[in-house]
Structure formats: structure tokens, C-alpha cells
């Protein structure tokens, strides 16, 4: 006689395992992504945890006597664990895990893994077009569809913003108009358009070699970076994405108090490589108009890995050390200093500057509001000098 119950149970378990393992791996990859963006590390660690955790649970449940061990217990534990983890991460804790899942979707999308990216966006309750959706199971999670839904999400359709989604339950007469009516860029689109304007800044000081990031702001060759990047530099180089290298650098502005510097190179005279003639200067935005929860996208050179893109959100507008800052969750590392922080429309809203609580906290990073820079951009710079002619003490 055919055991229909046993067959149905086996089919359900097989489906749970086939669906659950990929879903569990993607959820765990998003959590590992809070520590590292490296694709191999995220994949390997996530897969190891996905396999070893249920194996450990099954080993604890199995009796020592082999004859007393129930059949199918190991596969039962695998199926239950691989279904429980996605439900826990993507549904029960969605209000907390949504930014990590959305960021993982962005990473997969940038790696041309569009199908997997769509799956992760769905688990994050973030529509691939950039709006927040409601989780299908947890009512409590649906009430948290707030501004964090815009974290690292790809380009929304015209006239649809995260703020409009969050206020969908408000009376129509009281609903404010969307703040921005301009299409936002996906991280991939933003990188393609603005990465060529981001440069590597390398310096040599008495302490050794160092450097950071900068970005071009006009067609003359004016470049923004942090003051502490060039502090006490005896010589230096600026390298564009196309490989053009410049070693004749003029310091137009050096402001240790604001930790900002303006540099100049003659774009027509690279020491090496071709003239970066197709580079579009970065567009300066308005940091006074930023809102907590909107996207903050960085392109920089962390640890010398040039033109690395990371995404996050504006976490706060904060006063720290008696200065105004943009606090952001966008991951940065040494070498990102001086790089641009873009909003979703590709406008520079800040200059990456500091990492807070190294070793004690994650993704607590500060950027100088771009409006602080605006007052330093002049038509003429009478105090300009060649890099290395004079030094100065940095406040960092």
C-alpha cells in the first residue's frame, strides 16, 4: 500500500530544502555584508553557516544509540532550519534587516546577478524599482515601511519616492508633494556616470607614503579632497580612472579646520597616460536639503582599491567636535578620505572624512557637508602654492 502521507511529507521537505538553502544563503550573505563587501567571503561564510548550523542541531538531537535514531531526522532539521532563517531574517526582523538585504541586492545587481538581486529585494520588501513593499506575512513589519526603504535601492520610477510610500496612509489633502521629481540613478548607473570624476591621491611625507581620494569639480582641473590627505606632503600624484597620472599639483586651498583642500592639475599635461577628455566634473548638490534616510553613495579608494562603490543612507545630521557633519551608514575605510558622497540623483552632498569608533562600531562614518566647501571655491587663489612647498599641522 502506498504511503501517501510519507510521499507528501517527503515532497514538502524536498521543496523546503531546495528553496530554503538558496534563501538562507542569501540572507546570511546580507548579514556578512555588514562586515565585508567581498563576494567570495560573503558566499563562503554564508554557505558554511547554512550547512554547519543545522548539522550541529541535528547532531545534538540524535541519540547516541544508532538503533534508536529516527529516520529522516537530519533532513527534517535541514528543511526546518533553512526555512526558519529566511522567515526570521526577511519577515520577523524585516524592520532591522531591510537595509542589509537591500545592500546585498545592490551588490548582486552590480555583479550582473539580476535574478538573485530581485529575490533579495523581494525579501527586503524593496521593489526593484525603488519603492517599499509590504511583507506578506508579518503585520508588524508592514508598519515599518519608512525612509530606510530607500537604502541602497535602485532607481525608482518617475514620481515615486520612499517618502511618498511611507505616507500612503495619510489623508490625500495632507500628503505633501514628493520632494524630488527627478529620476534617481541606480548605483550601477551612478558609478558609470560619475566614477571617472573620482581620482586617487597619492602622497609622500616624512612619515612615508599615504593618500586618499578626490574628485574633479570643473573642467579646469580643480580637485577636492581632505586636508589631512595632503597634510605635510612633500610630493604627490593624482591618478584618474583612465590611467592618466599627474605629479605637478598646485594647492589652491588648504583648510585644516574644515579638513578640506582644493588642488589643481593641468588636465592637458599628464605625466603618464591619455588626457581624461571625456570626464564630466561632479555636480555639487545642496547639503542643507538632505534628509535622514535618503541614500548616501560613496566612490573611493579604500586601502588602495581604487574606484570602489559602497552604499548606505544618511543616518543623521550631527554636530561633533563643534562641527557640522553628515553621519552615514555608507561603509568606508582608510583611503576613502576626500572622496565624494552622492545622493540618489548623482549630486555630491558631502566629502568623506572620518570613521567613528574604529573597532567598536560599524558604519558610523562622517562626511563634511558639501556646503562647507562652496565658500572656498573662488575665481582666483592668491595663496596658491605647489604641493610640498609648505606644510602644516592637521587637526586629525
C-alpha positions in Angstrom: 0.0 0.0 0.0 1.3 3.4 -1.0 2.2 5.6 2.0 0.6 8.8 0.6 1.3 10.8 3.8 5.0 9.8 3.6 5.2 10.8 0.0 3.6 14.1 0.6 5.9 14.7 3.6 8.9 13.9 1.5 7.8 16.2 -1.3 7.2 19.1 1.1 10.6 18.5 2.7 12.4 18.4 -0.6 10.8 21.6 -1.8 11.6 23.3 1.5 15.2 22.2 1.2 15.5 23.3 -2.5 14.0 26.7 -1.8 15.3 27.1 1.7 19.0 26.7 1.1 19.4 29.4 -1.5 17.2 31.8 0.5 19.1 31.1 3.7 22.4 31.6 1.9 21.3 35.0 0.5 20.0 36.1 3.9 23.3 35.1 5.6 25.3 36.8 2.8 23.4 40.1 3.5 24.4 39.8 7.2 28.1 39.0 6.3 27.9 42.0 4.0 27.7 44.2 7.1 31.3 43.3 7.7 32.8 42.9 4.2 31.7 43.6 0.5 34.0 40.8 -0.8 31.8 38.4 -2.8 33.8 35.3 -2.1 33.9 35.9 1.6 30.2 36.6 1.8 29.3 33.4 -0.2 31.7 31.0 1.6 30.9 32.2 5.1 27.2 32.2 4.4 27.2 28.7 2.9 29.4 27.3 5.7 27.0 28.7 8.4 23.9 27.4 6.4 25.3 23.9 6.4 27.1 23.7 9.8 24.3 25.2 11.9 21.6 22.6 11.1 24.3 19.8 11.2 25.1 20.9 14.7 21.5 21.0 15.7 20.9 17.5 14.2 23.9 16.1 16.0 22.6 17.4 19.3 19.2 15.8 18.7 20.4 12.4 17.5 20.6 9.8 20.3 23.9 8.0 20.8 22.4 4.6 20.1 22.3 4.2 16.3 19.3 1.8 16.5 17.2 4.5 18.3 17.9 7.2 15.7 14.8 8.1 13.8 14.9 8.0 10.0 14.9 11.3 8.2 15.8 13.4 11.3 18.8 15.1 9.7 16.9 16.1 6.5 14.0 17.3 8.7 16.4 19.6 10.6 17.9 20.9 7.4 14.5 21.7 5.9 13.2 23.4 9.1 16.4 25.4 9.6 16.6 26.5 6.0 13.0 27.7 6.1 13.3 29.3 9.5 16.3 31.5 8.8 14.7 33.3 5.8 11.5 33.8 7.7 13.4 35.2 10.7 15.7 37.5 8.7 13.3 38.6 5.9 10.0 38.7 7.8 10.2 38.8 11.6 13.2 41.1 11.7 12.5 42.9 8.5 12.5 46.4 10.1 16.1 45.8 11.2 17.4 43.7 8.3 15.9 45.6 5.4 19.0 47.9 4.8 21.4 44.9 4.9 19.2 42.9 2.4 18.7 45.9 0.1 22.5 46.5 0.1 23.0 42.8 -0.8 20.6 43.2 -3.6 22.6 46.1 -4.9 25.9 44.1 -4.7 24.3 41.2 -6.6 22.9 43.6 -9.2 26.3 45.2 -9.7 27.7 41.7 -10.2 25.2 41.1 -13.0 23.3 38.6 -10.9 20.0 40.2 -11.6 17.8 37.2 -10.8 19.3 36.7 -7.3 19.2 40.5 -6.8 15.4 40.5 -7.4 15.0 37.7 -4.9 16.9 39.6 -2.2 15.0 42.8 -3.0 11.7 40.9 -2.5 12.9 39.5 0.8 13.9 43.0 1.8 10.4 44.3 0.9 12.0 46.7 -1.5 10.7 46.8 -5.0 13.3 46.5 -7.8 12.1 49.9 -9.0 13.0 51.5 -5.6 9.7 51.7 -3.7 8.9 49.9 -0.4 6.5 47.0 -0.4 4.7 45.3 2.5 6.0 42.0 3.7 3.4 39.3 3.0 3.3 37.7 6.5 4.2 40.0 9.3 1.7 42.9 10.0 4.2 44.5 12.4 6.8 44.6 9.8 4.5 46.4 7.4 4.2 49.3 9.7 7.9 49.9 9.5 7.9 50.8 5.8 9.7 54.0 6.4 12.5 56.1 4.9 15.0 53.3 5.4 13.4 51.5 2.5 15.4 53.8 0.2 18.7 52.4 1.5 20.8 51.4 -1.5 17.8 50.7 -3.6 18.0 51.0 -7.4 16.4 53.8 -9.5 12.7 54.4 -8.8 10.1 55.1 -11.4 9.2 58.8 -12.0 7.2 60.5 -9.3 7.6 57.6 -6.8 9.7 58.2 -3.7 10.2 56.4 -0.4 8.7 59.3 1.5 5.5 59.2 -0.7 5.3 55.4 0.0 5.7 55.9 3.8 2.9 58.5 3.8 0.5 56.5 1.7 -1.9 56.0 4.6 -2.2 59.8 5.3 -5.3 61.7 4.0 -4.8 62.9 0.5 -5.3 66.5 1.4 -2.4 66.5 3.9 0.0 64.4 1.8 3.0 66.6 0.8 4.2 66.7 -2.7 7.3 64.4 -3.4 10.5 66.3 -2.5 12.2 65.4 -5.8 10.7 64.9 -9.1 13.9 63.9 -10.8 14.6 60.2 -11.5 17.2 58.7 -9.2 20.0 56.7 -10.5 20.7 53.1 -9.6 24.1 52.5 -8.0 25.4 51.0 -11.3 24.2 54.0 -13.3 25.7 56.4 -10.9 29.0 54.6 -11.0 29.1 54.6 -14.8 28.4 58.3 -15.0 30.5 59.7 -12.1 33.3 57.3 -11.3 35.6 58.9 -14.0 35.4 62.2 -12.0 36.8 60.4 -8.9 40.6 60.3 -8.6 43.3 58.6 -6.4 45.5 61.0 -4.5 48.9 59.6 -3.5 51.4 61.5 -1.3 54.9 61.1 0.1 55.7 62.6 3.5 58.5 62.2 6.0 56.4 59.5 7.7 56.1 57.5 4.5 53.6 57.1 1.7 49.9 57.6 2.0 46.9 59.0 0.2 43.2 59.1 -0.3 40.5 60.1 -2.7 39.5 63.3 -4.5 37.0 64.3 -7.2 37.0 66.8 -10.1 34.6 69.7 -9.8 35.3 71.7 -13.0 36.8 71.4 -16.5 39.8 73.5 -15.4 41.3 70.7 -13.3 40.1 71.7 -9.7 40.0 68.7 -7.4 38.5 68.4 -3.9 40.0 66.2 -1.2 40.5 66.3 2.6 43.3 68.4 4.1 44.6 65.5 6.1 45.2 63.6 2.9 47.8 66.1 1.7 49.0 67.3 5.1 52.8 67.6 5.2 53.1 66.1 1.7 56.5 66.6 0.1 55.3 65.3 -3.3 52.2 63.6 -4.7 50.4 62.2 -7.7 46.8 62.3 -8.9 45.5 59.4 -10.9 42.3 59.4 -13.0 40.2 56.3 -13.7 41.5 56.2 -17.3 45.1 55.9 -16.0 46.2 59.5 -16.5 48.7 60.4 -13.8 49.7 64.0 -12.8 52.6 65.0 -10.5 52.5 68.7 -10.9 50.0 69.6 -8.3 49.0 73.1 -7.1 47.4 73.6 -3.7 44.7 76.2 -4.1 43.1 75.9 -0.6 44.3 74.1 2.5 41.9 74.4 5.4 42.8 72.2 8.4 39.9 73.4 10.4 37.3 72.3 7.8 39.6 69.4 6.8 39.2 70.4 3.2 41.7 71.1 0.4 41.4 72.2 -3.2 44.0 71.1 -5.7 44.7 71.9 -9.3 46.3 70.0 -12.1 46.7 70.9 -15.8 44.4 68.3 -17.4 46.2 68.8 -20.7 49.6 67.8 -19.3 49.5 64.3 -17.7 52.9 62.8 -16.8 51.6 59.4 -17.9 48.5 58.2 -19.8 46.0 59.9 -22.0 44.2 63.1 -21.2 40.9 62.3 -19.5 39.0 64.3 -22.0 35.6 62.5 -21.5 35.4 63.1 -17.8 32.3 65.0 -16.6 33.0 67.1 -13.4 31.0 66.1 -10.4 27.8 68.1 -9.7 27.8 70.0 -6.4 24.5 69.5 -4.5 22.9 71.2 -1.5 23.7 69.5 1.8 21.2 71.7 3.6 18.4 69.9 1.9 19.4 66.3 2.8 17.1 64.2 4.9 17.8 61.4 7.2 17.1 58.1 5.4 18.0 59.2 1.9 20.7 57.4 0.0 24.4 58.2 0.5 26.7 56.6 -2.1 30.4 56.7 -1.9 33.1 56.1 -4.6 36.6 56.0 -3.2 39.9 54.1 -2.9 39.7 52.1 0.4 43.1 50.6 1.2 44.2 51.5 -2.3 41.4 49.5 -4.1 40.6 52.3 -6.5 37.1 53.2 -7.6 35.2 51.1 -5.0 31.5 51.9 -4.7 29.6 51.5 -1.4 26.1 52.4 -0.5 24.1 53.3 2.6 21.9 56.1 4.0 22.2 59.4 5.7 22.0 58.4 9.4 21.9 61.8 10.9 22.9 65.5 10.6 25.2 65.8 13.6 27.4 68.3 15.4 30.6 66.5 16.5 33.8 68.2 17.8 32.0 71.5 17.4 31.5 71.0 13.6 28.5 70.1 11.4 28.7 66.6 9.8 26.7 64.2 7.7 26.6 60.9 9.6 26.1 58.0 7.2 25.9 54.2 7.2 27.8 54.0 3.9 30.9 51.7 4.6 34.2 53.5 4.3 37.8 52.5 5.0 41.2 54.3 5.2 41.7 55.6 1.6 38.2 56.8 1.2 39.1 60.2 2.8 38.4 63.1 0.4 36.0 61.1 -1.8 32.5 62.3 -2.8 29.3 61.2 -1.2 26.5 61.3 -3.7 22.7 61.4 -3.2 20.5 59.2 -5.4 20.5 61.8 -8.2 24.2 61.8 -8.5 24.8 65.2 -6.7 27.7 65.4 -4.3 26.3 66.2 -0.8 29.4 65.6 1.2 33.2 64.8 1.4 34.0 61.5 3.1 36.3 62.3 6.1 36.2 60.2 9.2 35.4 56.8 10.7 33.9 56.9 14.2 34.6 54.3 16.8 37.1 52.2 14.9 37.0 48.7 16.4 33.8 49.4 18.5 31.2 50.2 15.9 30.2 49.6 12.3 29.4 52.0 9.5 29.4 55.1 11.7 31.1 57.4 9.3 31.2 61.2 8.8 31.3 63.4 5.8 31.9 67.2 5.6 28.7 68.8 4.2 29.3 70.0 0.7 28.0 73.4 1.5 31.1 74.0 3.7 33.2 73.6 0.5 31.2 76.1 -1.5 32.5 79.1 0.2 36.1 78.0 -0.5 35.6 77.9 -4.3 36.9 81.2 -5.8 37.7 82.7 -9.1 41.3 83.3 -8.0 43.5 81.8 -5.3 46.3 84.3 -4.4 47.7 82.0 -1.7 48.1 79.0 -4.0 51.3 77.0 -3.9 52.9 73.9 -5.3 52.3 70.8 -3.3 55.3 70.2 -1.0 56.4 73.8 -0.7 54.9 74.3 2.8 53.4 72.1 5.4 51.1 72.5 8.3 49.6 70.7 11.2 46.4 68.7 10.6 43.6 68.7 13.1 43.0 65.0 12.5 
